[in-house]
């Protein structure tokens, strides 16, 4: 946690010599998120997390999308450092609420299609590697799982059910063999990261989760988790995943081939396996319990059974 005096100094240096007047809230999971009011009266959101080079690419994508009119907070600074921590600021976008999954996948898939269409070419963006570990089937390590999960643990060194590792190995083999073009998308497309007003998207959050992957992988990841509203174990059912993949094709007016659909199911299975593997390392949990009853169906839809 960065103390108030350090934040005040950072604001003065990076936000047009404005000073910190008050802290409105502090929250966060992988990042510390601090809402502040500045002496000028402006409200901004400051994000603090361990520094990794890929954050420069994430901010560049967010800047581009904000300029394109995509509903996301506009960044106010580049990536800066306080010690070993990366610090950025973005405009505050108050209001809005989560959209119930009862509305179906169509609003969420259409918004993702808009993001992918509006995003810059990854070849003209600072590197987004390595991807977040829950999307990292293509990590460069020689073992199955990335060297560290989002909590810094090496899942390869922790015990877990063999069916998780077996399924993850099949998924990794399929997806790393893909030669599809990379596009930019959002790797944590959960309901809890999207605010809406009267059915209209107000703001997408969590831009540290920007990824460069094939379109089918971006969609498959989202399809597996989109209804998650923040409660433990939140994820998509098999039917909700199918709804998202079909709705995305409708939104883009481009039907996919069979192998593309299978790739999407495989990518979605990776994030679900990753979360189940974390639960197993903790002695059990809702992600592990949910996936155990779905894994055979998901493997079959990915042509990995």
FIGUZA-413125 format. One record per residue: residue in one letter; residue number from 0; x, z, y of N, C-alpha, C, O in turn. Coordinates in steps of 0.2 Angstrom, whole numbers. Each point is the difference from the previous one (the first is absolute). Last residue first. Example, Ala and Ser with C-alpha at 12.3 -4.5 7.8 and 13.67 -1.06 7.14 Angstrom:
S	1	64	35	-11	4	1	6	-4	3	5	3	1	6
A	0	-1	-1	-34	-4	0	6	4	0	6	5	3	-1
REM end
This chain:
X	304	-60	-133	-173	-2	5	-6	4	-3	-7	-1	3	-5
X	303	1	-12	29	6	4	-2	-2	5	-6	4	4	-2
X	302	-17	-19	18	3	-3	-5	6	3	-3	5	-4	-2
X	301	-21	12	19	7	-3	2	3	-4	-5	6	-2	1
X	300	-26	13	-6	-2	-4	6	7	-3	3	0	-6	3
X	299	2	22	-20	-4	-7	-3	-1	-4	6	1	-6	-1
X	298	7	27	6	5	-4	-3	-2	-7	-3	3	-5	1
X	297	-18	21	8	4	-3	5	5	-4	-3	2	-6	3
X	296	-16	18	-17	-3	-6	3	4	-3	6	0	-6	0
X	295	9	24	-12	-1	-5	-4	-3	-6	3	2	-6	-1
X	294	0	27	13	7	-4	0	-1	-6	-5	2	-6	1
X	293	-18	24	6	-1	-7	2	6	-4	-1	-1	-6	0
X	292	-2	30	-5	-6	-3	-3	-1	-7	2	-4	-4	-2
X	291	23	17	10	0	0	-8	-6	-4	-3	1	-3	-5
X	290	1	7	29	3	-6	-3	0	0	-7	0	-6	-3
X	289	-8	25	15	-4	-6	1	3	-6	-4	-4	-4	-3
X	288	16	25	2	-7	0	-4	-4	-7	1	-2	-2	-5
X	287	22	5	18	2	-1	-7	-7	0	-4	0	-4	-4
X	286	-2	9	27	2	-7	-1	2	-2	-7	-2	-5	-3
X	285	-4	28	9	-6	-5	-1	2	-7	0	-4	-4	-3
X	284	21	23	-7	-4	-1	6	-5	-5	-1	-1	-3	-5
X	283	25	16	-7	-7	-2	0	-3	-1	6	2	3	5
X	282	21	5	-8	-4	3	-6	-7	-2	0	-4	3	-4
X	281	22	-12	18	-3	6	3	-4	4	-5	-2	5	1
X	280	11	-27	-6	6	4	2	-2	7	2	4	5	0
X	279	-21	-20	-4	3	2	-6	6	4	1	1	5	-3
X	278	-11	-15	22	-4	5	-3	3	3	-6	0	6	-1
X	277	10	-25	9	1	6	5	-4	6	-3	3	6	0
X	276	-7	-26	-10	7	2	-2	2	6	4	3	5	-3
X	275	-23	-17	9	-1	4	-7	7	3	-2	0	6	-3
X	274	1	-20	22	-4	6	1	-1	5	-6	1	6	1
X	273	9	-28	-4	4	4	4	-3	7	1	3	5	0
X	272	-16	-21	-10	4	3	-5	5	5	4	2	5	-2
X	271	-17	-18	15	-3	5	-3	4	4	-6	0	6	-1
X	270	9	-24	14	-1	6	4	-4	5	-3	1	6	1
X	269	3	-26	-13	6	3	1	-1	7	4	2	5	-1
X	268	-20	-20	-4	1	4	-5	7	4	1	0	6	-1
X	267	-7	-23	16	-4	6	1	1	5	-6	0	6	2
X	266	11	-27	-4	3	4	6	-4	6	1	2	6	2
X	265	-10	-20	-19	6	3	-2	3	4	6	2	6	-1
X	264	-21	-19	5	-2	6	-4	7	3	-2	0	7	-1
X	263	2	-27	12	-3	6	5	-2	6	-4	2	5	2
X	262	6	-24	-14	6	3	4	-3	6	5	3	5	0
X	261	-19	-18	-12	4	4	-5	6	4	4	1	6	-1
X	260	-13	-23	12	-4	6	-1	3	5	-4	0	6	1
X	259	11	-26	1	0	3	7	-4	7	-1	2	5	3
X	258	-2	-21	-21	6	4	0	1	4	7	3	5	0
X	257	-22	-19	-3	0	5	-5	6	5	1	0	6	0
X	256	-7	-20	22	1	-2	-7	0	7	-5	1	5	3
X	255	-14	-6	22	7	1	-4	-1	-3	-7	-5	0	-3
X	254	-9	-7	27	0	3	-7	7	1	-3	4	-5	1
X	253	-11	4	25	4	-3	-4	0	4	-7	2	5	-1
X	252	-12	1	23	-3	-6	-2	5	-4	-5	0	-6	0
X	251	1	29	11	5	-6	1	-3	-7	-2	4	-5	2
X	250	-17	25	-6	2	0	7	5	-5	2	-1	-3	6
X	249	-6	5	-28	-6	-3	4	2	0	7	-1	-4	4
X	248	16	14	-19	0	-8	-1	-5	-3	4	0	-5	3
X	247	1	29	-3	6	-3	3	0	-8	0	1	-3	5
X	246	-17	15	-18	-2	0	7	6	-3	4	-2	-3	5
X	245	6	7	-28	-5	-6	1	-2	0	8	-1	-6	2
X	244	15	24	-8	3	-7	-2	-4	-6	2	2	-5	2
X	243	-12	27	-1	5	-1	6	3	-7	-1	1	-4	4
X	242	-15	12	-21	-4	-2	6	5	-2	6	-1	-5	3
X	241	10	14	-23	-3	-7	-1	-3	-3	6	1	-5	2
X	240	5	28	-2	6	-5	0	-2	-7	-1	2	-4	4
X	239	-18	20	-7	2	0	7	6	-5	1	0	-3	5
X	238	-7	8	-27	-5	-4	4	1	-1	7	0	-6	3
X	237	14	21	-16	1	-7	-2	-5	-5	4	2	-5	2
X	236	2	27	11	-2	-2	-6	2	-7	-2	2	-4	4
X	235	12	18	15	-6	-5	-2	-1	0	-7	4	1	-4
X	234	5	21	18	3	-7	-2	-6	-4	-1	-6	2	0
X	233	14	25	5	-4	-5	3	3	-7	-2	6	-1	1
X	232	1	25	-6	-2	-5	-5	-4	-6	3	-2	-4	-4
X	231	2	25	20	5	-1	-6	-3	-4	-5	-6	0	-2
X	230	-1	-4	27	-1	6	-5	4	-2	-6	2	-5	-1
X	229	-4	-10	20	4	6	1	0	5	-5	4	5	0
X	228	-15	-27	0	-1	3	6	3	6	2	-1	4	5
X	227	1	-28	-21	3	7	0	-1	2	7	2	-3	5
X	226	-8	-19	-15	-5	5	2	3	7	2	-4	4	1
X	225	18	-24	-7	-3	0	6	-5	5	1	-1	2	6
X	224	18	-8	-25	-1	7	4	-5	0	6	0	5	3
X	223	6	-24	-18	0	6	-5	-1	6	4	-1	5	-4
X	222	3	-26	15	-6	0	-4	-1	6	-5	-5	2	-2
X	221	24	-7	16	-5	3	4	-6	1	-5	-4	4	1
X	220	23	-14	-11	1	7	2	-6	3	4	-2	6	-1
X	219	1	-29	-4	-1	4	-6	1	8	2	-3	4	-3
X	218	7	-20	20	-7	0	-2	-1	5	-6	-4	4	0
X	217	26	-10	5	-3	4	6	-7	2	-1	-2	5	1
X	216	13	-20	-16	2	7	-1	-3	5	5	-2	5	-1
X	215	-2	-29	2	-4	3	-5	2	8	-1	-4	4	-2
X	214	16	-17	18	-7	1	2	-4	4	-6	-3	5	2
X	213	30	-2	-2	-5	-6	0	-7	2	1	-2	6	0
X	212	20	8	13	-1	-1	-7	-5	-6	-1	-2	-2	5
X	211	13	21	13	1	-8	-1	0	-1	-7	4	1	-4
X	210	-14	21	20	4	-3	-5	1	-7	1	-5	-3	3
X	209	-2	28	10	0	-7	0	5	-3	-5	5	3	-2
X	208	-11	21	9	-1	-3	-7	-1	-8	0	-2	-3	-4
X	207	5	18	24	6	0	-4	-1	-3	-7	5	-1	-4
X	206	-23	3	20	4	-6	0	7	1	-3	3	-5	-1
X	205	-26	18	4	5	1	-5	4	-7	-1	0	-3	-5
X	204	-25	1	15	5	5	1	5	-1	-5	-1	-4	-5
X	203	-20	-10	18	3	1	-6	6	4	1	4	-1	5
X	202	-28	-2	10	7	1	-1	3	1	-7	-3	4	-3
X	201	-20	-11	10	3	2	6	7	1	0	4	-3	5
X	200	-25	-12	-18	7	4	0	2	2	6	1	-5	5
X	199	-27	3	-11	5	-5	3	7	4	-1	0	6	2
X	198	-22	3	-8	2	-5	-4	5	-5	2	2	-4	-3
X	197	-9	24	16	-6	-5	-1	2	-6	-4	-2	-5	1
X	196	23	16	3	-5	2	4	-6	-5	-1	1	-6	2
X	195	23	15	-16	-5	-5	2	-5	3	5	-1	6	1
X	194	28	-2	-13	-5	3	4	-5	-6	2	2	-5	2
X	193	18	10	-22	-4	-5	4	-6	3	3	-4	3	-3
X	192	19	7	-14	5	-3	5	-4	-5	5	4	-3	4
X	191	-14	14	-23	2	6	5	5	-3	5	1	4	5
X	190	-9	-18	-23	-5	1	5	2	5	5	-2	0	6
X	189	21	-14	-18	-5	5	-2	-5	1	6	2	-1	6
X	188	20	-13	-12	-7	-3	3	-5	5	-3	-5	-2	-4
X	187	31	0	5	-4	6	-1	-7	-1	2	-2	4	5
X	186	20	-21	-3	1	3	-6	-4	6	-2	1	3	-5
X	185	-2	-26	21	0	7	1	-1	3	-7	-4	-2	-4
X	184	15	-23	12	-6	3	-1	1	8	1	5	2	2
X	183	7	-29	-1	0	7	2	-7	3	0	-5	-3	1
X	182	18	-17	-17	-4	1	6	0	7	2	3	5	-4
X	181	11	-23	-14	-2	6	2	-4	0	7	2	-5	4
X	180	-1	-13	-26	3	2	6	-3	7	3	-5	2	-2
X	179	9	-7	-25	-5	-2	6	3	2	7	4	4	0
X	178	4	-2	-24	4	-4	5	-5	-2	6	2	-5	3
X	177	0	25	-25	-4	-5	4	5	-3	5	4	3	3
X	176	1	14	-20	1	-7	-1	-3	-5	4	1	-6	0
X	175	-3	30	2	6	-2	2	2	-7	-2	5	-3	3
X	174	-26	12	-10	0	-1	7	7	-2	3	1	-3	5
X	173	-4	8	-29	-5	-5	3	2	-2	7	1	-5	2
X	172	10	24	-12	2	-6	-2	-4	-6	2	3	-6	2
X	171	-10	27	3	6	-2	4	2	-6	-2	3	-4	4
X	170	-21	13	-16	-2	-2	7	6	-3	4	0	-5	3
X	169	3	15	-24	-3	-7	-1	-2	-3	7	1	-6	1
X	168	8	28	-2	5	-5	-2	-3	-7	0	3	-5	2
X	167	-17	23	1	3	-1	6	6	-5	-1	1	-5	4
X	166	-14	13	-22	-4	-4	4	4	-2	6	0	-6	2
X	165	11	21	-16	-1	-6	-3	-4	-5	4	2	-6	0
X	164	0	28	8	6	-4	0	0	-7	-3	2	-5	2
X	163	-20	20	-4	1	-2	7	6	-4	1	-1	-5	3
X	162	-5	14	-25	-4	-6	2	1	-2	7	-1	-6	2
X	161	12	26	-11	4	-7	-1	-5	-6	2	3	-5	1
X	160	-4	30	11	-2	-4	-6	3	-7	-1	1	-3	5
X	159	14	21	8	-7	-2	1	-2	-4	-6	4	-2	-5
X	158	19	17	18	-4	-2	-6	-7	-3	2	-3	2	5
X	157	26	-4	10	-6	4	-1	-4	-2	-6	-1	-6	-1
X	156	19	-6	11	3	6	-2	-5	5	-2	2	5	-3
X	155	-7	-26	14	3	-2	-7	3	6	-3	1	0	-6
X	154	-11	2	27	-5	0	-5	3	-2	-7	-2	2	-5
X	153	12	9	28	2	-6	-4	-5	1	-6	1	4	-5
X	152	-5	5	31	1	2	-7	2	-7	-4	-3	-5	2
X	151	-5	9	22	7	0	-1	2	2	-7	6	1	-2
X	150	-28	-6	11	2	7	1	7	1	-1	3	6	0
X	149	-13	-27	-3	-1	1	7	1	8	1	0	2	6
X	148	14	-12	-26	-7	-2	2	-1	3	7	5	1	4
X	147	18	-11	-15	-3	6	3	-7	-2	1	-2	-5	3
X	146	16	-10	-14	4	6	-1	-3	6	3	1	6	-2
X	145	-17	-25	-9	5	0	6	4	7	0	-2	5	-3
X	144	-7	-14	-21	-3	2	7	5	0	5	6	1	-1
X	143	1	-8	-21	-7	-3	1	-2	2	7	-3	-4	4
X	142	29	1	-7	-5	3	-3	-7	-2	2	-1	-4	4
X	141	21	-4	6	0	-3	-7	-5	4	-4	-2	-2	-6
X	140	1	-4	34	3	5	-5	-1	-3	-8	-4	-4	-1
X	139	-5	-5	23	6	-3	-3	3	4	-5	5	-2	-4
X	138	-32	-1	10	6	3	3	6	-2	-4	0	-2	-6
X	137	-24	-5	5	6	-4	0	6	3	3	4	-3	3
X	136	-26	14	-6	2	-3	-6	7	-4	0	3	-1	-5
X	135	-16	16	23	7	-2	-1	2	-2	-7	5	2	-3
X	134	-24	8	16	-1	-7	0	6	-3	-2	1	-6	0
X	133	-2	29	2	-7	-1	-3	-1	-8	0	-5	-2	-4
X	132	24	11	16	1	0	-8	-7	-2	-4	1	-2	-5
X	131	5	-9	29	-2	7	-2	0	0	-7	-2	-5	-4
X	130	18	-14	12	-7	2	1	-1	7	-2	4	3	-3
X	129	20	-11	12	-4	0	-6	-7	2	2	-2	3	4
X	128	7	-19	10	3	3	-6	3	7	1	3	1	5
X	127	-12	-17	11	-5	5	-2	2	3	-7	-4	3	-3
X	126	18	-17	25	-2	1	-7	-4	6	-1	0	5	3
X	125	-2	-20	19	5	4	-3	-2	3	-7	-6	0	-1
X	124	-4	-23	9	-1	7	2	5	4	-3	3	-2	-5
X	123	-8	-22	2	2	1	7	-1	7	2	-1	2	6
X	122	-4	-10	-28	7	-2	1	2	1	7	6	-1	2
X	121	-28	6	-9	5	5	-2	7	-2	1	4	4	1
X	120	-26	-12	14	4	-2	-6	5	5	-2	4	2	4
X	119	-25	7	9	6	-5	1	2	-2	-7	-1	3	-5
X	118	-25	4	8	7	3	0	5	-5	1	-1	-6	-1
X	117	-23	3	-1	2	1	7	8	2	0	3	0	5
X	116	-16	-4	-25	0	-6	4	3	1	6	3	-5	3
X	115	-6	24	-16	5	-5	-3	1	-6	4	5	-3	0
X	114	-22	18	6	7	3	1	5	-5	-2	5	-2	3
X	113	-28	-3	-7	2	-1	7	7	3	1	4	-4	4
X	112	-12	8	-25	1	-7	1	2	-2	7	4	-4	1
X	111	-11	26	-6	7	-1	-2	1	-8	0	6	-1	2
X	110	-27	8	4	5	2	5	7	-1	-2	4	-2	4
X	109	-22	-4	-19	0	-4	6	6	2	5	3	-4	3
X	108	-7	18	-21	3	-6	-2	1	-5	5	5	-3	1
X	107	-18	23	3	7	2	-1	4	-7	-2	6	0	3
X	106	-30	-1	-1	3	1	7	8	1	-1	4	-2	5
X	105	-16	-2	-26	0	-5	5	3	1	7	5	-4	2
X	104	-10	19	-22	7	-2	1	0	-5	6	6	-1	3
X	103	-27	19	-5	4	-5	-4	6	-2	2	2	3	6
X	102	-18	15	1	-1	-6	4	4	-6	-4	-2	-6	1
X	101	4	29	-7	-6	-3	-2	-2	-6	3	-5	-4	-2
X	100	25	17	7	0	-5	-5	-6	-3	-3	-1	-5	-3
X	99	4	16	28	-1	2	-7	1	-6	-4	-2	-6	1
X	98	15	10	22	-6	-4	-3	-1	2	-7	5	-1	-4
X	97	7	16	24	1	-4	-6	-7	-3	-2	-5	2	2
X	96	10	3	24	-1	4	-6	1	-5	-6	0	-6	1
X	95	3	8	29	-1	-3	-6	0	4	-6	1	6	0
X	94	12	1	23	-6	-2	-3	0	-4	-6	5	0	-3
X	93	16	0	20	-4	5	-2	-7	-3	-3	-2	-6	2
X	92	28	-1	2	-6	-4	-1	-5	5	-2	-1	0	-6
X	91	27	-1	19	-5	4	-4	-7	-4	0	-2	-3	5
X	90	28	-7	-4	-6	2	4	-5	3	-4	-1	-1	-6
X	89	27	3	-1	-5	-5	1	-6	2	4	-1	6	1
X	88	29	0	-9	-6	2	3	-5	-6	1	2	-6	0
X	87	21	16	-16	-3	-5	4	-6	3	3	-3	5	-1
X	86	27	2	-13	-6	2	4	-2	-6	4	3	-4	2
X	85	13	14	-25	-2	-6	4	-6	2	4	-5	4	-2
X	84	26	12	-8	-7	-2	0	-1	-6	5	3	-1	5
X	83	17	14	-9	-1	-5	-5	-7	-2	-1	-2	-3	-5
X	82	9	12	29	4	2	-6	-1	-5	-6	2	-6	2
X	81	-16	-1	14	1	7	1	4	2	-6	-3	2	-5
X	80	-3	-29	14	2	6	-4	1	6	3	2	1	6
X	79	-17	-26	-4	5	4	2	2	6	-4	-3	0	-6
X	78	-11	-25	7	2	5	-4	6	4	3	5	-4	2
X	77	-21	-9	15	3	-2	-6	1	6	-4	-1	6	2
X	76	-20	-5	14	8	1	0	2	-4	-6	-4	-1	-5
X	75	-19	2	10	3	1	7	7	0	0	3	0	6
X	74	-24	-11	-23	6	4	1	3	0	7	-1	-5	4
X	73	-25	2	-12	6	-4	3	6	5	0	-1	5	3
X	72	-21	-4	-20	3	3	6	6	-4	2	4	-2	-5
X	71	-23	-11	-8	5	5	-2	2	3	7	0	-3	5
X	70	-16	-18	-13	-2	7	2	5	5	-3	0	2	-5
X	69	5	-28	14	-2	3	-6	-1	8	1	4	3	4
X	68	4	-21	11	-7	3	1	-2	3	-7	-6	2	0
X	67	28	-12	6	-5	-5	-2	-7	3	0	-5	-4	-2
X	66	23	18	8	0	-5	5	-5	-6	-2	-3	-4	4
X	65	7	22	-19	-4	2	6	0	-5	5	-6	-1	4
X	64	18	-4	-23	-7	0	-1	-4	3	6	-5	-3	1
X	63	29	3	0	-3	-7	0	-7	0	-1	-4	-4	3
X	62	15	24	-4	0	-2	7	-3	-7	0	-4	-2	4
X	61	7	12	-25	-5	3	4	-1	-2	7	-5	-2	3
X	60	23	-6	-16	-6	-3	-3	-6	3	4	-5	-3	2
X	59	26	12	3	0	-7	2	-7	-3	-2	-3	-4	4
X	58	9	25	-12	-3	1	7	0	-7	3	-5	-2	3
X	57	13	4	-25	-7	2	0	-3	0	7	-5	-2	2
X	56	28	-3	-6	-4	-6	-2	-8	2	1	-4	-4	2
X	55	20	21	1	1	-5	6	-5	-6	-2	-3	-3	5
X	54	6	20	-21	-5	2	5	1	-5	6	-6	-1	3
X	53	21	1	-22	-6	-5	-1	-5	2	6	-5	-4	1
X	52	26	17	-5	0	-7	4	-6	-4	0	-2	-3	5
X	51	1	30	-7	2	-5	-4	0	-7	3	-4	-1	5
X	50	2	30	0	1	-7	2	2	-4	-6	4	2	-4
X	49	-22	19	5	7	-1	-1	2	-8	2	-4	-4	-1
X	48	-15	14	15	1	0	-7	7	-2	-2	4	-1	5
X	47	-25	4	16	7	3	-2	0	0	-8	-4	2	-3
X	46	-12	-12	26	1	1	-8	7	1	-1	4	-3	3
X	45	-24	5	18	7	-1	-2	1	1	-7	-3	5	-3
X	44	-17	-12	22	1	3	-6	7	-2	-2	3	-5	0
X	43	-18	8	25	4	-4	-5	1	4	-7	-1	6	0
X	42	-13	-6	26	1	2	-6	4	-4	-5	-2	-6	0
X	41	2	10	28	-1	-4	-5	0	4	-7	4	5	0
X	40	-1	4	23	-7	0	-3	0	-4	-6	-5	0	-3
X	39	25	6	16	-4	-6	3	-7	0	-2	-4	-3	3
X	38	20	18	-14	-2	2	7	-4	-5	4	-3	2	5
X	37	0	-3	-31	6	0	4	-2	2	7	-6	1	2
X	36	-3	4	-28	-2	-2	7	6	0	4	3	6	0
X	35	-5	-9	-28	2	4	6	-4	-3	6	-1	-6	0
X	34	3	7	-29	-4	-2	5	2	4	6	0	6	0
X	33	13	-11	-24	-1	4	6	-4	-3	5	3	-5	3
X	32	5	4	-31	-3	-4	6	-2	5	5	-3	5	-2
X	31	21	-8	-20	-3	5	4	-3	-4	6	3	-4	3
X	30	1	-6	-28	2	0	6	-3	6	4	-6	2	-2
X	29	1	-5	-20	6	-2	0	4	-1	6	6	1	1
X	28	-27	10	1	2	1	-7	8	-2	-1	4	4	0
X	27	-22	5	22	4	-5	-3	2	2	-7	0	6	-2
X	26	-6	5	29	-3	-1	-7	5	-5	-3	5	-2	2
X	25	-12	15	23	6	-1	-5	-3	-1	-7	-3	4	-2
X	24	-7	-4	30	0	1	-7	6	-2	-3	4	-3	2
X	23	-6	5	21	-7	0	-1	-1	1	-8	-5	3	-2
X	22	24	3	22	-1	-2	-7	-7	0	-2	-3	6	0
X	21	14	-8	26	-3	4	-5	0	-3	-7	-1	-7	0
X	20	13	-1	20	-4	5	3	-3	5	-5	0	6	1
X	19	23	-24	2	-6	3	-5	-3	5	3	3	5	3
X	18	8	-25	11	2	6	-3	-6	2	-5	-6	-2	2
X	17	17	-23	9	-5	5	-1	2	6	-3	4	0	-5
X	16	9	-20	9	2	6	3	-6	5	1	0	4	4
X	15	-1	-25	-17	-1	-1	7	1	6	4	-3	1	5
X	14	6	0	-29	-7	-2	2	0	0	8	-4	4	3
X	13	23	2	-16	-2	-6	-3	-7	-2	2	-2	-6	-1
X	12	15	26	9	5	-5	-1	-3	-7	-2	2	-5	2
X	11	-15	25	0	3	-2	7	4	-6	-1	1	-4	5
X	10	-10	13	-25	-5	-3	4	3	-3	7	-1	-5	2
X	9	15	19	-16	-1	-7	-2	-5	-4	4	1	-6	1
X	8	2	29	4	6	-4	2	-1	-8	-3	2	-4	4
X	7	-18	19	-10	-1	-1	7	6	-4	2	-1	-5	4
X	6	2	12	-26	-6	-5	1	0	-2	7	-1	-5	2
X	5	15	23	-8	3	-6	-2	-5	-6	1	2	-6	2
X	4	-10	28	2	5	-2	6	3	-7	-2	2	-4	4
X	3	-17	14	-20	-3	-3	6	5	-2	6	-1	-5	3
X	2	8	4	-29	-3	5	4	-2	-3	7	2	-6	1
X	1	-1	-4	-27	4	-1	6	-4	5	5	-6	0	1
X	0	7	0	-29	-4	0	6	4	0	6	5	4	1
REM end
